[in-house]
Amino acid sequence: MSFTETCQRIVRDPLLSSAQKGRALALAAENALPYPELPAAVQDAMAQGVLCDMFEGHAPHKPRYVLPDYERFLRQGSAWLELAPPLDFDEALDALRILYHHVPSVTGMPVWLGRLDHLLLPFVGELDDETLHRKLKAFWIYLDRVLPDAFMHVNIGPDDNRICRLILHIDRELQQVAPNLSLFHDPVQTPDSLLLQGVENISACSKPHIVNYPLHRDTFDERGFGIVSCYNALPLGGGANTLVRLSLKGVAGQSAGVEDFMARTLPHYCEQASRLIEARAAFLHRESGFFDSFLVEEGLIEETRFVPMFGIFGMAEAVNLLMEKGGLPWRYGHDDEANQLGYRISARLSEWVARRGQTHAWGGRALLHAQGGLSVDRGVTPGVRIPYGEEPDPASHLLALAPHHGFYHSGISEILTLDPTIRQNPQALLQLCKGAFALGMREFSANVADSDLVRVTGYMIRKSDVARFAEEGSRLQTTSLGAEASELTGIRQRAPRVVAIETLLNEH
């Protein structure tokens, strides 16, 4: 399809709003520009579908994810935005509303809204809970209606505080797709009563993610980190300049067996992924002019705190294919022999990323990431997840996947689909979450099978919105992705499981 035909299709699409057409036209224009120059081997890997640039665009002029120092912004104001430092709660909310519109990302909207409870607590003053609830609820509605993108992510916790509790209450009350939400959990700081409120929210609205805070804190430096988009951990005051992903299924398909995969094909394609990262990051840092923005000048971000994300997907298919090529009957997620091969692959990937330097990278290296999938993925499972419909019971599920989590510093996520009976036993879900963290998992997330609001690959959709999408479209950017994923991937095949043996986790 020609550039003109693409643009004509966009402007005539009855399911797109005016704003959505504008964003689609902008991406089409970017993709009419030449791609950064790539080595032939990288081009071949992309043509084969083994390597994917996540559709970030041909001429990256903004980072994939940006995590500004919002605390500094609230403390100093902004000369460029002509904003004085806020003096009270309303002014703080207004200042954030304004800045969010100037924080770019691959989606055209901010993907990180900050640790909102910590940002707002200094401005609470004498406000009572009723007043705070009213103001925060209006703010929450604003975020969903004006920035309608479920990749947009708020972080709260790990300490117990009024704002944290109120946000959880409001998120459950409103049942909104946006913003996404993560609750940081620290066994030292987070009381069980707060964690219980979090898991009860999961039963009601599939949010929040629960984050293993100490594990992430120890991965990053003293400036801290944020959880953004689907589930991506990145340095605060920086972000991700690009995300490239490697299909392990595609690599396994070109391998004679396990040892050929480990010694020849995996290193070859890892090198092509690193070269693609290098090319895309170089354009952003050297040619786009992005790092001349006021965000840098006012100290809200630092160019040196951006890092590439080295993503992988299709671990399950890769392991199963390699098992078949070896004439072995074992299956990923169910048999220890297959799972051990998966852990070996993750370790090898981690070794590669730690050893292979990158020019434009915080710490001089990329960060390994278990990528949560795309709506167009057919016959391939996100990240290191167990294939849809093949999930074992929740405890076995977590035991099988937990050993991967130590390798994927920039994010790895699972989605348990639970039977609705979990609502009668929230303590079981709490213990399941604690057990997951005791095993070394970085995060815990779940859907309840009959919920309308559910997590797809990491972003949120309402199933009722998807059902109407073909006729009505949607004001929410992510509904179209959810509708596409429902048609092309196996997300509808997720098997709901009953939580019954969660205590077994604490025995491992």
C-alpha positions as CSV (number, residue, x, y, z in Angstrom):
1,M,0.0,0.0,0.0
2,S,1.4,3.4,-1.0
3,F,1.8,6.3,1.4
4,T,-1.1,8.1,-0.1
5,E,-3.3,5.0,0.1
6,T,-2.3,4.5,3.7
7,C,-3.3,8.0,4.6
8,Q,-6.6,7.8,2.7
9,R,-7.4,4.6,4.6
10,I,-6.7,6.4,7.9
11,V,-8.7,9.5,7.2
12,R,-11.7,7.5,6.0
13,D,-11.7,5.0,8.9
14,P,-15.1,5.3,10.6
15,L,-13.8,3.7,13.8
16,L,-11.1,6.3,14.5
17,S,-11.7,9.5,16.4
18,S,-10.1,12.7,15.1
19,A,-7.3,12.5,17.6
20,Q,-6.7,8.8,16.7
21,K,-6.5,9.7,13.0
22,G,-4.0,12.4,13.8
23,R,-1.7,10.0,15.6
24,A,-2.0,7.4,12.9
25,L,-1.2,9.9,10.2
26,A,1.8,11.1,12.1
27,L,3.2,7.6,12.3
28,A,2.5,7.0,8.6
29,A,4.4,10.1,7.8
30,E,7.3,9.0,10.0
31,N,7.3,5.6,8.3
32,A,7.6,7.3,4.9
33,L,11.1,8.4,5.9
34,P,14.1,6.2,5.4
35,Y,15.0,3.7,8.1
36,P,18.3,4.1,9.9
37,E,21.0,2.3,8.0
38,L,21.2,-1.3,9.0
39,P,23.7,-4.2,8.4
40,A,22.4,-6.8,5.9
41,A,22.2,-9.5,8.6
42,V,19.9,-7.3,10.7
43,Q,17.7,-6.6,7.7
44,D,17.5,-10.3,7.0
45,A,16.6,-11.1,10.6
46,M,13.8,-8.5,10.5
47,A,12.5,-9.8,7.1
48,Q,12.4,-13.3,8.6
49,G,10.4,-12.1,11.6
50,V,13.1,-13.2,14.0
51,L,13.8,-9.6,15.0
52,C,11.1,-7.0,15.6
53,D,11.4,-3.2,16.2
54,M,8.0,-3.1,18.0
55,F,6.7,-0.7,15.3
56,E,8.4,2.2,17.0
57,G,8.7,4.0,13.6
58,H,11.4,4.5,11.0
59,A,12.9,7.7,12.4
60,P,12.7,7.6,16.2
61,H,12.4,11.2,17.4
62,K,11.2,10.4,20.9
63,P,12.2,7.7,23.4
64,R,10.1,4.7,23.8
65,Y,9.5,5.5,27.5
66,V,10.2,8.6,29.5
67,L,10.3,8.7,33.3
68,P,10.7,12.4,34.4
69,D,11.7,13.4,37.9
70,Y,8.2,14.7,38.9
71,E,9.3,15.4,42.4
72,R,11.9,17.8,41.2
73,F,9.3,19.4,38.9
74,L,6.9,20.0,41.8
75,R,9.8,21.4,43.9
76,Q,11.1,23.8,41.3
77,G,8.3,24.5,38.8
78,S,9.2,25.0,35.2
79,A,10.6,28.1,33.4
80,W,9.7,26.6,30.0
81,L,6.1,26.0,31.0
82,E,6.0,29.2,33.0
83,L,4.9,27.4,36.1
84,A,5.8,28.4,39.7
85,P,6.3,25.6,42.2
86,P,2.8,24.5,43.5
87,L,1.8,25.5,47.0
88,D,-1.2,23.3,47.7
89,F,-2.9,20.1,46.6
90,D,-4.9,21.7,43.8
91,E,-1.9,23.4,42.3
92,A,0.1,20.2,42.5
93,L,-2.6,18.3,40.5
94,D,-2.8,21.2,38.0
95,A,0.9,21.2,37.5
96,L,1.0,17.5,36.9
97,R,-1.9,17.7,34.4
98,I,0.1,20.3,32.4
99,L,3.4,18.5,32.5
100,Y,1.9,15.1,31.4
101,H,1.0,16.7,28.0
102,H,4.7,17.4,27.4
103,V,6.1,14.0,28.3
104,P,6.4,12.0,25.0
105,S,6.5,8.3,24.5
106,V,6.1,5.8,21.7
107,T,2.3,6.1,22.2
108,G,2.2,9.9,22.0
109,M,1.1,9.9,25.6
110,P,3.0,9.7,28.9
111,V,3.6,6.1,30.0
112,W,4.6,7.0,33.5
113,L,2.8,9.4,35.9
114,G,5.1,8.9,38.8
115,R,4.9,7.5,42.3
116,L,1.7,9.5,42.8
117,D,1.2,9.0,46.5
118,H,4.8,10.2,47.3
119,L,4.4,13.1,44.9
120,L,1.2,14.4,46.5
121,L,1.6,13.6,50.2
122,P,3.6,16.8,50.8
123,F,0.7,18.9,49.6
124,V,-2.1,17.3,51.7
125,G,-1.9,19.8,54.5
126,E,-5.1,19.8,56.5
127,L,-7.3,18.2,53.9
128,D,-9.6,15.5,55.2
129,D,-10.2,12.2,53.5
130,E,-13.5,13.2,52.0
131,T,-12.0,16.2,50.3
132,L,-9.0,14.2,49.1
133,H,-11.3,11.5,47.7
134,R,-13.3,14.1,45.8
135,K,-10.2,15.8,44.3
136,L,-8.3,12.5,43.5
137,K,-11.5,11.0,41.9
138,A,-11.8,14.0,39.6
139,F,-8.1,13.7,38.7
140,W,-8.5,10.0,38.0
141,I,-11.4,10.6,35.7
142,Y,-9.4,13.3,34.0
143,L,-6.6,10.9,33.3
144,D,-8.9,8.3,31.7
145,R,-10.8,10.8,29.6
146,V,-8.0,13.2,28.4
147,L,-5.1,10.7,28.2
148,P,-7.1,7.5,27.3
149,D,-4.2,5.1,27.0
150,A,-3.8,2.0,29.3
151,F,-0.1,2.0,28.8
152,M,-0.1,5.1,31.1
153,H,1.1,3.9,34.5
154,V,0.8,5.1,38.1
155,N,3.0,3.7,40.9
156,I,2.0,3.7,44.6
157,G,3.5,2.3,47.9
158,P,5.3,0.5,49.4
159,D,4.6,2.4,52.6
160,D,1.0,2.7,53.9
161,N,-0.4,6.2,53.5
162,R,-3.7,8.0,52.9
163,I,-3.1,8.8,49.2
164,C,-2.1,5.2,48.5
165,R,-5.3,3.9,50.1
166,L,-7.5,6.4,48.4
167,I,-6.1,5.7,45.0
168,L,-6.9,2.0,45.5
169,H,-10.4,2.8,46.6
170,I,-11.0,5.2,43.7
171,D,-9.6,2.8,41.1
172,R,-11.9,0.1,42.3
173,E,-14.8,2.4,42.4
174,L,-14.4,3.8,38.9
175,Q,-13.3,0.6,37.1
176,Q,-11.4,2.6,34.5
177,V,-9.1,1.2,31.8
178,A,-6.6,4.1,32.4
179,P,-4.4,4.6,34.2
180,N,-2.6,1.3,34.7
181,L,-1.5,0.9,38.3
182,S,1.3,-0.8,40.3
183,L,1.4,-1.2,44.1
184,F,5.0,-1.6,45.4
185,H,5.3,-4.2,48.1
186,D,8.0,-4.5,50.7
187,P,7.7,-7.1,53.5
188,V,9.3,-4.6,55.9
189,Q,7.2,-1.5,55.0
190,T,3.9,-2.8,53.6
191,P,1.3,-4.0,56.1
192,D,-0.8,-7.0,55.2
193,S,-3.9,-4.9,55.4
194,L,-2.6,-2.7,52.5
195,L,-1.6,-5.8,50.4
196,L,-5.1,-7.3,51.1
197,Q,-6.7,-4.1,49.7
198,G,-4.5,-4.5,46.7
199,V,-5.4,-8.2,46.0
200,E,-9.1,-7.5,46.7
201,N,-8.9,-4.8,44.0
202,I,-7.4,-7.4,41.6
203,S,-10.5,-9.6,42.3
204,A,-12.7,-6.6,41.4
205,C,-10.9,-4.8,38.5
206,S,-7.7,-6.7,37.7
207,K,-5.6,-3.9,39.0
208,P,-3.0,-3.2,40.5
209,H,0.1,-5.1,39.6
210,I,1.8,-6.0,42.8
211,V,5.5,-5.2,42.6
212,N,8.4,-6.9,44.5
213,Y,9.9,-3.6,45.6
214,P,13.1,-4.8,47.2
215,L,14.1,-6.8,44.2
216,H,13.6,-3.8,41.8
217,R,15.2,-1.4,44.2
218,D,18.4,-3.5,44.4
219,T,18.5,-3.6,40.6
220,F,18.7,0.2,40.1
221,D,20.6,3.0,41.8
222,E,19.8,5.4,44.6
223,R,17.7,7.7,42.2
224,G,15.2,4.9,42.0
225,F,13.0,3.4,39.3
226,G,9.5,3.4,37.9
227,I,7.2,0.7,36.5
228,V,5.7,1.9,33.2
229,S,3.5,0.8,30.4
230,C,2.6,-3.0,30.5
231,Y,5.3,-3.9,33.0
232,N,8.6,-2.3,32.3
233,A,11.1,-1.3,35.1
234,L,13.4,1.6,34.2
235,P,15.6,4.3,35.8
236,L,13.9,7.3,37.2
237,G,15.0,10.5,35.5
238,G,15.6,8.6,32.3
239,G,13.7,5.8,30.6
240,A,14.1,3.5,27.6
241,N,15.4,4.9,24.3
242,T,14.2,1.8,22.4
243,L,12.8,-1.7,22.7
244,V,13.8,-4.4,20.3
245,R,12.6,-7.9,20.6
246,L,13.9,-11.3,19.5
247,S,11.6,-14.2,18.7
248,L,13.1,-17.3,20.4
249,K,10.6,-19.4,18.5
250,G,12.1,-18.0,15.2
251,V,15.7,-18.7,16.5
252,A,14.8,-22.3,17.5
253,G,13.2,-22.9,14.1
254,Q,16.6,-22.3,12.5
255,S,18.4,-24.5,14.9
256,A,19.3,-28.2,14.5
257,G,18.9,-28.8,18.2
258,V,19.6,-27.5,21.7
259,E,23.4,-27.2,21.4
260,D,23.2,-25.6,17.9
261,F,20.7,-23.1,19.3
262,M,23.0,-22.3,22.2
263,A,26.3,-22.1,20.4
264,R,25.3,-20.8,16.9
265,T,21.9,-19.4,16.2
266,L,21.1,-17.7,19.5
267,P,24.4,-15.7,19.7
268,H,24.0,-14.8,16.0
269,Y,20.6,-13.3,16.4
270,C,21.4,-11.7,19.7
271,E,24.2,-9.8,17.9
272,Q,21.7,-8.7,15.3
273,A,19.3,-7.5,18.0
274,S,22.2,-5.5,19.6
275,R,23.0,-3.9,16.2
276,L,19.4,-2.9,15.7
277,I,19.3,-1.4,19.2
278,E,22.5,0.5,18.3
279,A,21.1,1.9,15.1
280,R,17.8,3.1,16.5
281,A,19.4,4.5,19.7
282,A,22.0,6.4,17.6
283,F,19.3,8.1,15.5
284,L,17.4,9.2,18.6
285,H,20.4,10.5,20.5
286,R,22.4,12.0,17.6
287,E,20.0,13.1,15.0
288,S,16.5,13.6,16.5
289,G,17.3,16.6,18.7
290,F,15.1,15.2,21.4
291,F,17.7,15.7,24.1
292,D,17.7,19.4,23.5
293,S,14.3,19.7,25.1
294,F,13.3,21.6,28.3
295,L,13.0,18.2,30.1
296,V,16.7,17.9,29.9
297,E,17.5,21.6,30.5
298,E,15.4,21.7,33.7
299,G,16.9,18.5,35.0
300,L,13.7,16.4,34.7
301,I,15.5,13.8,32.6
302,E,19.1,13.0,31.9
303,E,20.3,11.6,28.6
304,T,22.7,9.2,30.3
305,R,19.8,7.6,32.2
306,F,18.2,6.1,29.1
307,V,18.7,2.5,28.4
308,P,17.8,0.1,25.6
309,M,15.5,-2.8,26.3
310,F,16.6,-6.1,24.8
311,G,13.3,-7.9,24.6
312,I,12.5,-11.6,24.0
313,F,9.3,-13.5,23.3
314,G,8.3,-17.0,22.3
315,M,10.2,-18.9,25.0
316,A,7.6,-21.6,25.3
317,E,7.5,-22.3,21.6
318,A,11.3,-22.3,21.4
319,V,11.6,-24.8,24.3
320,N,8.9,-27.1,22.9
321,L,10.4,-27.0,19.4
322,L,13.8,-27.8,20.7
323,M,12.4,-30.7,22.7
324,E,10.7,-32.0,19.6
325,K,13.9,-31.8,17.6
326,G,15.6,-33.8,20.2
327,G,12.9,-36.5,20.2
328,L,11.9,-35.6,23.8
329,P,8.3,-35.6,25.1
330,W,8.6,-32.8,27.7
331,R,6.6,-29.6,27.6
332,Y,7.3,-26.1,28.8
333,G,5.6,-25.1,32.0
334,H,4.8,-28.7,32.9
335,D,7.9,-30.8,32.9
336,D,11.1,-30.0,34.8
337,E,13.3,-31.0,32.0
338,A,11.7,-28.5,29.6
339,N,11.6,-25.8,32.3
340,Q,15.3,-26.3,33.0
341,L,16.1,-25.7,29.3
342,G,14.1,-22.4,29.6
343,Y,16.1,-21.3,32.6
344,R,19.3,-22.1,30.7
345,I,18.2,-20.0,27.7
346,S,17.3,-17.1,30.0
347,A,20.7,-17.4,31.7
348,R,22.5,-17.3,28.3
349,L,20.5,-14.3,27.2
350,S,21.4,-12.5,30.5
351,E,25.1,-13.3,29.9
352,W,24.9,-11.9,26.4
353,V,23.2,-8.6,27.5
354,A,25.7,-8.2,30.4
355,R,28.7,-8.7,28.1
356,R,27.6,-6.8,25.0
357,G,28.2,-3.1,25.4
358,Q,25.8,-0.5,24.0
359,T,26.8,3.1,23.2
360,H,23.7,4.9,24.4
361,A,22.8,3.0,27.5
362,W,22.7,3.7,31.2
363,G,25.3,1.5,32.7
364,G,26.8,0.8,29.3
365,R,24.5,-2.2,28.6
366,A,21.0,-2.9,27.5
367,L,18.5,-4.4,30.1
368,L,16.9,-7.8,29.4
369,H,13.2,-7.8,29.1
370,A,10.5,-10.5,28.7
371,Q,8.3,-8.7,26.2
372,G,4.6,-9.0,26.8
373,G,3.5,-9.6,23.2
374,L,1.8,-7.7,20.5
375,S,-1.8,-7.8,19.3
376,V,-0.6,-9.2,15.9
377,D,1.4,-12.2,17.4
378,R,0.1,-15.5,16.0
379,G,1.2,-18.8,17.3
380,V,3.7,-17.4,19.7
381,T,3.5,-16.7,23.4
382,P,4.6,-13.4,25.1
383,G,7.9,-13.3,27.0
384,V,8.5,-16.5,29.0
385,R,4.9,-17.2,29.7
386,I,3.2,-20.6,29.5
387,P,1.0,-20.8,26.4
388,Y,-2.7,-19.8,26.7
389,G,-4.9,-22.7,27.6
390,E,-2.0,-24.8,28.9
391,E,-1.6,-23.1,32.2
392,P,-1.3,-25.5,35.2
393,D,-2.7,-24.7,38.7
394,P,-1.6,-21.2,40.0
395,A,1.0,-22.6,42.4
396,S,2.6,-24.8,39.8
397,H,2.4,-21.9,37.3
398,L,4.4,-19.6,39.6
399,L,6.9,-22.4,40.6
400,A,7.6,-23.0,36.9
401,L,8.2,-19.4,36.0
402,A,9.8,-17.9,39.1
403,P,13.4,-18.9,38.2
404,H,13.3,-16.7,35.1
405,H,12.6,-13.5,37.0
406,G,16.1,-12.8,38.3
407,F,17.3,-12.4,34.7
408,Y,14.9,-9.8,33.3
409,H,15.9,-6.6,35.0
410,S,13.7,-4.3,32.9
411,G,10.5,-6.3,33.4
412,I,8.9,-9.7,33.2
413,S,5.2,-10.3,33.9
414,E,2.8,-13.1,34.3
415,I,-1.0,-13.0,34.2
416,L,-2.9,-15.6,36.2
417,T,-6.5,-16.1,35.2
418,L,-8.4,-17.1,38.3
419,D,-11.8,-18.7,38.9
420,P,-14.4,-16.2,40.4
421,T,-14.4,-18.2,43.6
422,I,-11.3,-16.3,44.6
423,R,-13.5,-13.4,45.6
424,Q,-14.7,-15.5,48.6
425,N,-11.1,-16.2,49.7
426,P,-9.0,-13.0,49.3
427,Q,-6.5,-14.4,51.9
428,A,-5.6,-17.2,49.5
429,L,-4.8,-14.6,46.8
430,L,-2.7,-12.7,49.4
431,Q,-0.8,-15.8,50.3
432,L,-0.3,-16.6,46.6
433,C,1.2,-13.2,46.0
434,K,3.5,-13.5,49.0
435,G,4.5,-16.9,47.9
436,A,5.4,-15.6,44.5
437,F,7.6,-12.9,46.0
438,A,9.3,-15.5,48.3
439,L,10.2,-17.4,45.1
440,G,11.9,-14.3,43.7
441,M,9.2,-13.1,41.3
442,R,9.4,-9.5,40.3
443,E,5.7,-8.9,40.1
444,F,2.3,-10.5,40.6
445,S,-0.8,-9.9,38.5
446,A,-4.0,-11.7,37.8
447,N,-7.4,-11.5,36.1
448,V,-10.6,-13.0,37.4
449,A,-12.3,-14.9,34.6
450,D,-15.7,-13.1,34.7
451,S,-14.4,-9.5,35.2
452,D,-15.2,-7.0,32.5
453,L,-11.9,-5.1,33.1
454,V,-9.0,-7.4,32.3
455,R,-5.3,-7.3,31.6
456,V,-4.3,-8.4,28.0
457,T,-0.5,-8.5,27.7
458,G,0.0,-5.9,30.4
459,Y,-2.4,-3.1,29.4
460,M,-6.0,-3.0,30.4
461,I,-9.2,-3.4,28.3
462,R,-12.9,-3.7,29.0
463,K,-14.3,-6.8,27.3
464,S,-17.6,-4.9,26.8
465,D,-15.6,-2.2,24.9
466,V,-14.0,-4.9,22.7
467,A,-17.4,-6.4,21.9
468,R,-18.7,-3.0,20.6
469,F,-15.5,-2.0,18.9
470,A,-16.3,-3.3,15.4
471,E,-19.5,-1.2,15.3
472,E,-18.6,1.8,17.4
473,G,-14.9,2.2,17.7
474,S,-13.6,3.4,21.1
475,R,-12.3,6.6,22.7
476,L,-9.6,4.4,24.4
477,Q,-6.4,3.9,22.4
478,T,-5.9,0.4,23.6
479,T,-9.3,-1.0,22.8
480,S,-8.3,-1.6,19.2
481,L,-5.2,-3.5,20.3
482,G,-7.4,-5.7,22.6
483,A,-9.9,-6.3,19.8
484,E,-7.0,-7.3,17.5
485,A,-5.4,-9.5,20.1
486,S,-8.7,-11.2,20.8
487,E,-9.0,-12.2,17.1
488,L,-5.4,-13.0,16.3
489,T,-3.9,-14.4,19.5
490,G,-5.0,-17.0,22.1
491,I,-5.9,-14.6,24.9
492,R,-9.5,-15.9,24.9
493,Q,-8.1,-19.4,25.7
494,R,-6.7,-18.5,29.1
495,A,-7.9,-21.1,31.4
496,P,-9.4,-19.9,34.7
497,R,-7.8,-21.7,37.7
498,V,-9.0,-22.3,41.2
499,V,-6.5,-21.2,44.0
500,A,-6.4,-24.2,46.2
501,I,-2.8,-25.1,47.0
502,E,-1.2,-21.7,47.3
503,T,0.3,-22.7,50.7
504,L,2.7,-25.0,48.8
505,L,4.6,-22.0,47.6
506,N,5.8,-21.2,51.1
507,E,7.4,-24.7,51.2
508,H,9.8,-24.0,48.4
